[in-house]
Amino acid sequence: MNQFQYVRANTAKTAIGALAKDPSAAFLAGGTNLIDLMKNGVTAPPKLVDINPIPLTEIKKQSNGLYIGALATNADVADHKLVLQNQPLLSLALNAGASAQLRNVATIGGNMMQRTRCFYFNNPDLPCNKRQPGSGCGALEGYNRMHAIFGASSQCVAVNPSDMSVALAALDATVLISGPKGDRRVLFTDFHRLPGEHPEKDNNLMKGELITGIEIPDNAFSKNVHYLKVRDRSSYAFALVSVAAALNIKNNTIKEAQLAMGGVAHKPWRPTEAEKYLVGKPANEATFKQAAEIAMQNAKGLKYNSFKLKMSPNTIIEALRTASGIA
């Protein structure tokens, strides 16, 4: 690991100012992803700005939804009474991620910023357009078992590793951001990017901007929800495929449906046409199978991950079945 400077920021303004003076610096929160990347030589920021002293850990109910500070830990959010009562899907997704030890340290803002676990990205000796633009995508013709079936490009087939982000995408969360040019709000579904021609850009944060929190609007998804994560082992493994399902069911009719998928794209994937199909339909096996078929439109397998073309619709069906309570 290269040497680096270390400074602490007590306010968001101070932190933002530190990066304005030194754009090559990086914010440090839990560090569960950043420190690994530094150890592996994937990134080498000359300065770390520790943002942990900033008071951004609050979790509170607002008039129109739930606010969660960016420095709240994954464990605190997953176990918080307001989250369990109002947004249980988020709790399920958080508890499916990493290990208990990591959840006690990792933060909500850091979780959103974590980078892909692609083998080619994490090995500086291998080609990766995300790590080194123009070097090529080693996974495209290489070992791509964990990689994307939606939204990939010739430049990158990596996937976003976050479980939490899948739930937040399904729940129509909003990201709160502060930066040198002031504050702004970004829909969570617009926060992460597809690779396109610039896979090195994971998200739509601008230089020097800091995530300060998220807001989840009030909804009717306090009961019929489920997060299903299919992985190689039951602990500390990233998703091969995951599905966040949120349903509002009345008299066995689906009034609202929101879905998101993980492990299948460069960002949490919203199968919006499947959501539209579900509305007004009975909550039964036939409905779920048809929704899953719709969700898989435009999916494309690679040499080693074509099994996801079958695993994904099966995971959607099972997530919907469990969320609806008919399992």
TIBAPA-942329 format. One line per field, with one value per residue: x, y, z of N, C-alpha, C, O in turn; residue in one letter. Coordinates in steps of 0.2 Angstrom, whole numbers. Last residue first. Example, Ala and Ser with C-alpha at 12.3 -4.5 7.8 and 13.67 -1.06 7.14 Angstrom:
<rs>
n_east [64 66] $
n_north [-11 -28] $
n_up [35 39] $
ca_east [68 62] $
ca_north [-5 -22] $
ca_up [36 39] $
c_east [64 66] $
c_north [0 -16] $
c_up [39 39] $
o_east [67 71] $
o_north [6 -17] $
o_up [40 42] $
aa [S A] $
</rs>
This chain:
<rs>
n_east [-232 -240 -235 -229 -215 -215 -217 -207 -196 -199 -198 -185 -178 -182 -176 -162 -159 -159 -148 -138 -131 -122 -109 -99 -102 -117 -134 -145 -162 -173 -184 -186 -199 -207 -205 -210 -224 -227 -225 -235 -247 -246 -247 -254 -263 -270 -266 -264 -247 -239 -234 -226 -216 -211 -206 -195 -184 -170 -155 -141 -128 -123 -132 -135 -134 -152 -167 -183 -200 -216 -233 -250 -260 -265 -278 -282 -286 -272 -255 -241 -224 -207 -192 -177 -166 -150 -138 -126 -120 -106 -105 -106 -115 -120 -113 -116 -134 -147 -158 -173 -183 -200 -216 -230 -228 -225 -228 -234 -224 -214 -198 -182 -167 -150 -136 -124 -111 -102 -91 -79 -87 -103 -111 -116 -105 -94 -84 -78 -85 -90 -99 -109 -112 -125 -123 -133 -144 -156 -162 -163 -163 -155 -153 -140 -132 -117 -105 -97 -111 -122 -136 -147 -156 -171 -180 -188 -187 -178 -166 -165 -162 -150 -142 -140 -131 -119 -111 -114 -104 -96 -93 -87 -87 -98 -109 -125 -139 -139 -130 -113 -105 -99 -92 -82 -66 -66 -72 -74 -65 -56 -58 -45 -39 -47 -45 -43 -55 -63 -56 -43 -31 -21 -14 -23 -38 -51 -56 -56 -66 -77 -84 -86 -87 -98 -107 -117 -109 -106 -119 -120 -105 -97 -98 -107 -105 -93 -99 -108 -104 -113 -131 -143 -146 -150 -162 -170 -171 -178 -191 -196 -200 -207 -202 -188 -185 -188 -179 -165 -157 -152 -145 -134 -128 -123 -123 -124 -119 -130 -146 -162 -179 -195 -209 -215 -211 -199 -191 -173 -157 -141 -128 -119 -109 -92 -82 -80 -72 -56 -49 -33 -22 -19 -26 -25 -32 -27 -19 -24 -25 -35 -46 -47 -51 -64 -72 -73 -73 -82 -75 -66 -64 -48 -39 -39 -42 -40 -49 -60 -58 -60 -73 -80 -76 -82 -96 -98 -86 -74 -62 -45 -32 -18 -8 0 10 3 4] $
n_north [-94 -83 -71 -62 -65 -78 -75 -66 -75 -85 -77 -73 -85 -89 -79 -82 -95 -94 -85 -90 -99 -91 -88 -91 -83 -74 -69 -56 -50 -45 -51 -54 -49 -58 -69 -64 -63 -76 -81 -73 -78 -91 -90 -74 -62 -55 -38 -25 -26 -34 -25 -16 -25 -28 -16 -14 -21 -13 -17 -8 -9 -18 -34 -44 -43 -39 -30 -25 -20 -17 -14 -13 -22 -38 -46 -51 -40 -32 -29 -23 -29 -30 -39 -40 -53 -59 -70 -71 -60 -64 -70 -72 -87 -98 -98 -93 -87 -77 -69 -60 -51 -46 -41 -36 -25 -12 -4 7 22 36 36 38 46 47 58 63 61 74 79 80 78 70 54 44 30 24 26 16 14 22 18 8 4 13 20 26 35 33 27 37 53 66 83 94 109 116 115 106 97 84 74 60 50 41 26 16 3 -3 4 -2 -15 -14 -8 -19 -27 -23 -25 -23 -32 -30 -29 -16 -13 -17 -18 -23 -24 -40 -49 -49 -62 -73 -79 -76 -77 -69 -60 -50 -49 -39 -26 -13 -2 9 14 4 0 -3 -11 -21 -34 -38 -33 -29 -36 -31 -33 -46 -50 -39 -32 -14 -3 7 17 12 10 23 26 17 9 -5 -10 -20 -27 -34 -43 -50 -49 -46 -45 -48 -36 -28 -34 -33 -19 -16 -21 -14 0 2 -6 -7 7 10 2 -5 -15 -9 2 -4 -11 -1 15 32 41 46 44 43 46 41 52 64 69 57 48 44 42 50 51 62 73 68 59 52 56 58 58 54 56 49 34 22 6 -6 -12 -19 -9 -1 -10 -11 2 3 -6 -2 11 19 32 44 52 56 66 73 86 96 106 99 91 100 104 93 94 106 103 93 93 88 77 73 66 59 54 38 26 11 -6] $
n_up [-3 -3 1 -7 -5 -11 -24 -28 -26 -36 -48 -47 -48 -61 -68 -65 -69 -83 -85 -77 -86 -92 -89 -97 -109 -105 -110 -109 -109 -116 -104 -91 -87 -93 -85 -73 -76 -78 -65 -58 -63 -59 -45 -40 -37 -52 -57 -55 -59 -67 -78 -72 -68 -81 -85 -76 -67 -63 -56 -50 -62 -71 -67 -59 -45 -42 -46 -40 -41 -35 -37 -32 -31 -35 -25 -14 -7 -11 -9 -15 -14 -19 -20 -26 -29 -36 -42 -35 -23 -13 4 18 18 10 -7 -19 -20 -21 -11 -9 1 0 7 12 22 19 7 3 8 9 2 9 7 13 14 9 -1 -9 -22 -29 -45 -44 -46 -54 -55 -60 -73 -81 -92 -104 -114 -103 -90 -80 -64 -49 -49 -53 -43 -33 -39 -30 -26 -19 -13 -20 -27 -19 -11 -6 -8 -6 -16 -13 -18 -23 -19 -28 -24 -11 -14 -21 -11 -2 -10 -22 -33 -51 -63 -79 -92 -104 -117 -123 -109 -101 -98 -91 -86 -79 -70 -64 -75 -84 -89 -105 -113 -103 -93 -98 -108 -110 -108 -108 -90 -78 -71 -82 -91 -88 -88 -73 -62 -53 -49 -49 -62 -63 -54 -47 -38 -40 -25 -15 -13 -5 6 10 15 26 31 40 53 55 43 46 56 49 31 16 16 22 29 19 15 26 27 16 19 29 32 44 54 52 53 66 73 65 59 48 54 61 50 42 51 45 36 30 38 32 33 26 23 25 37 43 56 55 60 59 56 54 59 56 59 47 36 33 18 12 -1 -13 -17 -26 -31 -32 -23 -12 -3 -9 -8 6 9 2 9 22 27 33 26 18 1 -6 -18 -30 -27 -15 -13 -13 -2 8 6 10 24 28 26 35 48 52 45 46 36 30 16 12 3 -4 0] $
ca_east [-227 -243 -237 -236 -218 -214 -221 -214 -197 -199 -205 -191 -178 -184 -183 -165 -159 -164 -154 -142 -136 -129 -115 -99 -99 -110 -129 -140 -156 -166 -183 -180 -193 -207 -204 -203 -220 -228 -222 -228 -245 -247 -241 -254 -256 -271 -267 -271 -253 -241 -239 -232 -219 -214 -212 -201 -188 -177 -159 -147 -132 -118 -131 -136 -130 -145 -163 -176 -195 -209 -228 -244 -262 -259 -276 -278 -291 -278 -260 -246 -231 -212 -199 -180 -172 -154 -144 -126 -126 -110 -104 -101 -112 -125 -113 -113 -126 -145 -151 -170 -177 -195 -210 -228 -230 -223 -224 -238 -227 -219 -204 -187 -174 -155 -141 -126 -117 -102 -98 -80 -80 -98 -108 -117 -111 -99 -89 -74 -86 -86 -92 -108 -105 -123 -123 -128 -137 -152 -162 -158 -167 -154 -156 -145 -135 -123 -110 -95 -105 -119 -129 -145 -150 -168 -176 -188 -191 -185 -169 -166 -168 -156 -144 -144 -138 -123 -111 -114 -110 -96 -98 -87 -82 -92 -107 -118 -136 -142 -134 -120 -105 -102 -98 -87 -70 -63 -70 -79 -70 -54 -62 -49 -35 -43 -49 -38 -49 -66 -58 -50 -35 -26 -10 -20 -31 -47 -55 -51 -59 -75 -80 -87 -85 -93 -101 -119 -112 -101 -116 -125 -110 -99 -93 -106 -111 -93 -93 -110 -104 -107 -125 -141 -144 -144 -157 -169 -168 -171 -187 -193 -196 -209 -209 -192 -184 -192 -186 -168 -160 -155 -151 -139 -131 -128 -120 -127 -114 -126 -140 -156 -173 -189 -205 -216 -218 -201 -197 -179 -162 -148 -130 -124 -115 -98 -84 -84 -79 -60 -52 -39 -25 -13 -27 -20 -33 -32 -16 -23 -21 -29 -44 -46 -45 -59 -71 -73 -67 -81 -80 -65 -67 -54 -41 -36 -47 -36 -42 -60 -58 -54 -68 -80 -75 -75 -92 -98 -92 -80 -67 -52 -35 -24 -10 -5 9 7 0] $
ca_north [-99 -89 -75 -62 -59 -77 -80 -64 -69 -87 -81 -68 -81 -93 -79 -76 -94 -98 -84 -84 -101 -92 -86 -94 -90 -74 -73 -60 -53 -42 -48 -57 -46 -51 -70 -66 -57 -72 -84 -72 -71 -90 -93 -82 -64 -59 -46 -27 -22 -36 -31 -14 -21 -34 -19 -10 -23 -12 -17 -12 -6 -14 -28 -45 -48 -38 -36 -24 -25 -14 -19 -10 -15 -34 -42 -56 -45 -31 -34 -20 -29 -26 -38 -37 -50 -57 -66 -73 -63 -60 -71 -68 -82 -94 -101 -100 -86 -84 -69 -66 -50 -51 -39 -41 -32 -14 -10 2 17 32 39 33 47 45 54 65 59 70 79 83 79 75 59 51 33 20 30 19 10 25 19 12 5 7 21 22 37 37 23 31 47 61 76 91 103 116 119 113 98 90 75 67 51 47 30 23 7 -5 5 5 -14 -17 -4 -14 -29 -21 -30 -20 -30 -31 -33 -19 -10 -20 -15 -23 -18 -35 -52 -46 -55 -68 -82 -71 -80 -73 -66 -51 -53 -46 -30 -19 -8 8 15 8 2 1 -4 -19 -29 -40 -36 -24 -38 -31 -26 -43 -52 -42 -37 -21 -5 1 18 14 4 19 30 17 14 -2 -4 -15 -23 -29 -39 -46 -52 -46 -43 -53 -42 -27 -34 -39 -23 -13 -24 -20 -2 5 -5 -13 3 13 1 1 -17 -15 3 0 -15 -6 9 26 37 42 48 39 49 40 46 61 69 63 48 48 39 50 45 60 70 72 64 49 59 54 63 51 59 52 41 24 13 -4 -8 -23 -14 2 -8 -17 0 7 -8 -9 9 13 31 38 51 51 64 66 82 91 108 104 88 96 109 95 88 105 109 91 95 88 83 72 71 57 58 43 31 17 0] $
ca_up [-3 -5 6 -8 -4 -4 -21 -28 -22 -29 -46 -47 -42 -55 -68 -64 -62 -80 -89 -75 -81 -96 -84 -91 -109 -108 -106 -114 -106 -118 -110 -94 -84 -96 -92 -74 -75 -84 -70 -56 -64 -66 -48 -40 -34 -45 -58 -57 -57 -61 -79 -75 -63 -77 -88 -75 -73 -62 -62 -48 -57 -68 -71 -66 -48 -41 -47 -43 -41 -37 -38 -33 -32 -34 -32 -18 -9 -8 -11 -11 -17 -14 -22 -20 -31 -31 -43 -42 -26 -17 -3 15 22 14 0 -19 -19 -23 -13 -11 -3 1 4 7 24 26 7 6 4 12 3 6 9 8 17 16 0 -3 -19 -23 -41 -47 -42 -56 -53 -57 -69 -75 -86 -98 -116 -109 -92 -84 -71 -53 -45 -58 -49 -33 -38 -36 -24 -24 -12 -16 -30 -20 -15 -5 -10 -4 -13 -16 -13 -25 -15 -28 -30 -12 -11 -24 -17 0 -9 -16 -28 -44 -59 -72 -91 -97 -113 -126 -116 -102 -98 -93 -92 -81 -73 -59 -71 -82 -84 -100 -116 -109 -92 -98 -103 -112 -107 -114 -97 -82 -67 -77 -93 -85 -91 -78 -68 -57 -50 -43 -59 -67 -53 -53 -36 -42 -32 -16 -17 -12 3 8 10 20 31 34 52 60 44 42 58 54 37 20 14 17 33 22 10 24 33 17 13 31 26 38 54 52 46 60 74 68 66 47 49 64 56 39 49 49 40 26 37 35 32 31 22 18 35 41 52 58 57 62 58 48 62 54 64 52 37 37 22 15 5 -9 -16 -22 -31 -37 -28 -19 -2 -8 -15 2 11 0 2 21 24 36 31 21 8 -6 -11 -30 -30 -18 -13 -18 -9 7 5 3 20 28 22 28 45 57 44 49 39 33 21 11 9 -4 0] $
c_east [-228 -238 -240 -239 -225 -216 -221 -219 -204 -199 -205 -197 -183 -184 -186 -173 -163 -164 -160 -148 -140 -134 -122 -105 -101 -108 -122 -135 -151 -160 -176 -179 -186 -200 -203 -201 -212 -223 -221 -223 -238 -245 -241 -248 -256 -264 -268 -272 -259 -247 -242 -237 -226 -218 -215 -207 -195 -181 -166 -152 -138 -122 -126 -134 -131 -141 -155 -172 -188 -204 -221 -238 -256 -261 -270 -276 -288 -283 -266 -252 -236 -219 -204 -187 -175 -160 -147 -132 -124 -115 -108 -99 -107 -122 -117 -113 -123 -137 -149 -163 -174 -189 -205 -222 -227 -225 -221 -234 -231 -222 -209 -194 -178 -162 -145 -132 -119 -110 -98 -86 -82 -92 -103 -115 -111 -105 -94 -78 -83 -87 -87 -101 -105 -116 -123 -129 -132 -145 -158 -157 -162 -158 -156 -147 -140 -126 -117 -100 -103 -112 -128 -138 -149 -162 -173 -185 -191 -190 -176 -169 -170 -162 -150 -146 -142 -129 -116 -115 -109 -102 -99 -94 -81 -86 -101 -116 -128 -138 -139 -123 -112 -105 -102 -93 -75 -68 -67 -78 -74 -59 -60 -53 -38 -39 -44 -42 -44 -60 -60 -51 -41 -29 -15 -16 -28 -40 -50 -50 -54 -68 -77 -82 -86 -92 -96 -113 -114 -103 -110 -122 -114 -105 -95 -101 -110 -99 -93 -105 -106 -107 -119 -134 -142 -142 -150 -163 -166 -168 -179 -189 -193 -206 -211 -199 -188 -191 -190 -176 -165 -160 -155 -146 -136 -132 -125 -124 -117 -121 -135 -150 -167 -183 -200 -212 -220 -208 -198 -185 -169 -152 -137 -126 -120 -105 -91 -86 -83 -67 -57 -42 -32 -16 -22 -21 -27 -33 -21 -20 -19 -24 -37 -43 -43 -52 -64 -71 -67 -74 -79 -71 -67 -57 -47 -37 -45 -40 -37 -52 -57 -53 -61 -75 -75 -72 -85 -95 -92 -86 -73 -56 -43 -26 -17 -6 4 5 4] $
c_north [-104 -95 -82 -66 -59 -70 -79 -69 -66 -81 -82 -71 -76 -89 -84 -76 -87 -97 -89 -83 -96 -95 -87 -92 -94 -82 -73 -63 -57 -45 -44 -55 -48 -48 -63 -67 -58 -65 -79 -75 -70 -82 -91 -84 -72 -61 -49 -35 -24 -33 -34 -20 -19 -30 -24 -13 -20 -15 -17 -11 -10 -9 -23 -39 -49 -44 -34 -30 -22 -19 -16 -15 -11 -26 -38 -52 -49 -36 -32 -24 -26 -26 -35 -36 -47 -53 -65 -70 -65 -63 -66 -70 -79 -88 -96 -102 -93 -83 -76 -66 -57 -49 -45 -39 -37 -22 -12 -5 12 28 34 35 42 46 51 61 60 68 73 83 83 75 64 56 40 23 25 23 12 20 21 12 9 9 14 22 33 38 27 27 41 55 72 85 100 109 119 118 105 91 82 69 59 48 36 28 14 0 3 7 -6 -15 -7 -9 -24 -24 -29 -25 -27 -30 -35 -23 -14 -18 -19 -20 -17 -29 -46 -49 -54 -62 -78 -74 -76 -76 -71 -58 -55 -51 -37 -22 -14 2 13 8 6 4 1 -12 -27 -34 -38 -27 -33 -34 -26 -35 -48 -44 -41 -26 -12 -1 12 15 6 13 26 21 14 3 -1 -9 -18 -24 -33 -41 -48 -51 -44 -51 -48 -33 -32 -39 -30 -17 -22 -23 -8 3 -2 -12 -3 10 4 0 -11 -17 -3 1 -10 -9 4 20 33 39 43 43 44 43 45 54 65 63 55 47 41 46 44 53 68 69 68 54 57 58 59 56 55 55 44 32 16 3 -6 -19 -18 -4 -5 -15 -7 4 -4 -11 2 10 25 37 44 52 59 63 75 86 103 106 93 93 106 100 90 99 108 97 93 90 82 78 70 63 57 48 36 22 6] $
c_up [2 -5 4 -2 -3 -1 -13 -24 -22 -24 -38 -45 -42 -49 -62 -63 -61 -72 -86 -78 -77 -91 -87 -86 -103 -107 -109 -109 -111 -113 -111 -101 -88 -93 -95 -81 -75 -82 -76 -62 -63 -67 -56 -44 -34 -43 -51 -58 -59 -58 -73 -76 -66 -71 -85 -79 -73 -68 -60 -54 -55 -63 -67 -70 -55 -44 -46 -42 -43 -36 -39 -33 -34 -36 -30 -25 -15 -11 -7 -14 -12 -18 -17 -23 -25 -33 -37 -45 -33 -21 -7 8 18 18 4 -12 -18 -23 -15 -14 -3 -2 5 3 18 27 14 7 7 7 6 7 5 11 11 19 7 -2 -14 -19 -35 -42 -46 -51 -55 -56 -67 -71 -80 -92 -110 -112 -98 -88 -74 -60 -49 -55 -54 -39 -38 -34 -31 -22 -18 -16 -26 -23 -16 -9 -9 -5 -12 -12 -17 -21 -17 -24 -31 -19 -11 -21 -21 -6 -7 -16 -23 -39 -53 -69 -83 -96 -106 -121 -118 -109 -99 -93 -94 -87 -76 -63 -67 -79 -82 -95 -111 -112 -98 -97 -103 -106 -109 -113 -103 -89 -72 -72 -87 -87 -89 -82 -74 -63 -55 -43 -53 -65 -57 -52 -41 -39 -33 -23 -18 -16 -4 4 6 14 25 35 45 59 50 42 53 56 43 26 19 15 28 26 14 19 30 22 14 25 27 32 47 52 46 54 68 68 69 54 49 60 59 45 46 46 45 30 34 33 36 29 28 18 29 39 50 53 59 57 60 50 57 56 62 58 43 39 26 19 6 -2 -11 -21 -26 -37 -33 -24 -8 -7 -14 -5 7 2 0 14 22 33 34 26 11 1 -11 -23 -31 -21 -16 -19 -14 0 4 1 12 24 22 24 38 54 49 47 41 37 24 17 7 2 0] $
o_east [-225 -240 -243 -245 -228 -219 -226 -223 -206 -203 -210 -201 -186 -188 -191 -176 -166 -170 -166 -153 -146 -140 -127 -106 -103 -112 -121 -131 -154 -155 -175 -174 -181 -197 -198 -195 -208 -220 -216 -218 -234 -241 -235 -244 -258 -259 -266 -277 -261 -252 -248 -243 -231 -223 -221 -213 -200 -181 -169 -153 -140 -118 -124 -135 -128 -144 -153 -173 -188 -204 -221 -239 -256 -262 -270 -274 -291 -284 -266 -255 -235 -220 -203 -189 -176 -160 -148 -132 -121 -114 -114 -94 -102 -126 -119 -112 -126 -135 -149 -163 -172 -189 -206 -222 -224 -223 -215 -238 -232 -223 -208 -196 -177 -163 -144 -132 -115 -114 -94 -87 -85 -92 -99 -117 -106 -111 -99 -76 -84 -90 -81 -97 -101 -114 -120 -134 -126 -141 -156 -152 -157 -157 -157 -145 -142 -122 -122 -100 -106 -109 -131 -134 -150 -161 -173 -188 -194 -196 -180 -173 -176 -167 -154 -152 -148 -133 -117 -119 -103 -107 -102 -99 -76 -80 -98 -120 -125 -133 -142 -120 -117 -108 -108 -99 -74 -73 -64 -83 -78 -59 -62 -51 -35 -36 -39 -41 -42 -60 -60 -47 -45 -30 -12 -14 -29 -36 -46 -45 -48 -64 -75 -77 -87 -97 -91 -113 -113 -100 -110 -123 -113 -109 -95 -101 -114 -98 -92 -106 -107 -110 -120 -131 -139 -136 -145 -159 -161 -162 -175 -184 -186 -209 -216 -203 -191 -196 -195 -179 -168 -165 -161 -151 -142 -138 -131 -124 -114 -118 -135 -148 -168 -181 -201 -212 -225 -212 -198 -184 -170 -151 -139 -127 -125 -106 -94 -91 -88 -66 -62 -39 -36 -11 -20 -17 -25 -34 -18 -18 -13 -18 -33 -38 -37 -47 -60 -69 -62 -71 -74 -71 -67 -54 -51 -36 -49 -42 -32 -50 -55 -47 -57 -72 -70 -67 -81 -92 -87 -92 -76 -54 -46 -23 -21 -4 2 0 9] $
o_north [-109 -101 -85 -66 -55 -70 -79 -67 -64 -81 -81 -69 -74 -90 -82 -74 -87 -96 -87 -81 -98 -95 -84 -95 -100 -86 -71 -59 -60 -42 -40 -57 -45 -45 -62 -65 -54 -63 -78 -72 -66 -81 -89 -80 -75 -63 -46 -37 -24 -35 -36 -19 -20 -33 -25 -12 -23 -12 -22 -6 -15 -6 -25 -40 -54 -49 -29 -34 -17 -23 -12 -20 -6 -25 -34 -56 -51 -36 -32 -23 -26 -23 -36 -33 -50 -50 -69 -67 -61 -69 -64 -71 -82 -84 -90 -109 -98 -79 -80 -63 -61 -46 -49 -37 -41 -24 -14 -10 12 30 28 36 41 46 52 60 58 72 68 86 88 73 61 62 42 20 24 25 10 23 22 7 14 15 9 24 35 41 24 25 41 52 75 81 105 104 122 124 109 86 87 65 63 48 36 33 19 0 6 12 -4 -13 -3 -7 -23 -24 -33 -29 -27 -27 -40 -22 -14 -21 -23 -18 -12 -28 -47 -52 -58 -58 -78 -72 -71 -78 -76 -61 -60 -57 -41 -21 -19 0 16 4 11 9 7 -7 -32 -29 -40 -23 -33 -34 -21 -33 -47 -40 -47 -24 -16 0 13 15 2 11 26 18 11 2 5 -5 -13 -18 -27 -35 -42 -56 -44 -55 -53 -34 -35 -44 -32 -19 -26 -27 -9 3 -4 -16 -5 9 1 -3 -12 -20 -3 2 -13 -11 5 18 30 34 37 44 42 42 48 51 63 58 60 47 41 45 39 49 72 63 71 53 59 64 57 59 55 56 40 36 12 6 -4 -21 -20 -3 -6 -18 -8 4 -6 -16 -1 6 24 42 39 53 60 57 70 81 104 108 92 93 108 99 88 100 109 95 92 89 77 84 65 66 54 46 37 21 7] $
o_up [3 -7 8 0 1 4 -10 -20 -17 -19 -35 -41 -36 -44 -59 -59 -56 -70 -88 -76 -75 -92 -85 -81 -103 -106 -115 -106 -115 -114 -107 -104 -88 -97 -99 -83 -78 -87 -80 -64 -67 -72 -58 -47 -29 -47 -46 -59 -66 -55 -73 -74 -62 -69 -85 -77 -71 -73 -57 -56 -59 -59 -62 -76 -58 -46 -48 -38 -46 -31 -44 -29 -38 -42 -25 -30 -20 -17 -1 -19 -6 -23 -11 -28 -20 -39 -32 -51 -37 -22 -5 6 15 20 2 -11 -17 -27 -10 -19 2 -8 9 -2 20 32 15 6 13 1 5 13 -1 17 5 25 12 -2 -14 -14 -35 -37 -50 -52 -59 -56 -70 -65 -75 -87 -111 -112 -98 -88 -71 -63 -50 -58 -59 -41 -42 -29 -36 -18 -22 -17 -29 -22 -13 -9 -10 -2 -16 -6 -23 -20 -13 -26 -34 -19 -12 -24 -23 -6 -9 -20 -18 -39 -50 -72 -81 -98 -103 -122 -114 -113 -98 -89 -99 -91 -75 -60 -67 -80 -78 -98 -113 -114 -98 -99 -107 -101 -110 -118 -103 -93 -69 -70 -87 -85 -87 -79 -79 -67 -61 -38 -52 -65 -55 -50 -40 -38 -29 -27 -22 -22 -9 -1 0 9 20 39 45 63 50 41 55 58 42 25 25 11 31 26 12 19 32 21 12 26 27 26 45 49 41 50 65 63 74 53 50 63 61 44 48 40 50 28 35 27 41 23 33 12 29 39 54 47 65 51 61 45 55 56 67 61 44 42 23 24 2 2 -6 -23 -21 -42 -39 -29 -9 -10 -19 -7 6 -2 -3 12 20 37 38 31 7 6 -16 -22 -32 -17 -19 -24 -20 -2 0 -4 9 21 17 19 35 58 50 48 38 41 20 22 1 5 4] $
aa [A I G S A T R L A E I I T N P S M K L K F S N Y K L G K A N Q M A I E A A Q K F T A E N A P K G V L Y K E A E T P R W P K H A V G G M A L Q A E K I T N N K I N L A A A V S V L A F A Y S S R D R V K L Y H V N K S F A N D P I E I G T I L E G K M L N N D K E P H E G P L R H F D T F L V R R D G K P G S I L V T A D L A A L A V S M D S P N V A V C Q S S A G F I A H M R N Y G E L A G C G S G P Q R K N C P L D P N N F Y F C R T R Q M M N G G I T A V N R L Q A S A G A N L A L S L L P Q N Q L V L K H D A V D A N T A L A G I Y L G N S Q K K I E T L P I P N I D V L K P P A T V G N K M L D I L N T G G A L F A A S P D K A L A G I A T K A T N A R V Y Q F Q N M] $
</rs>
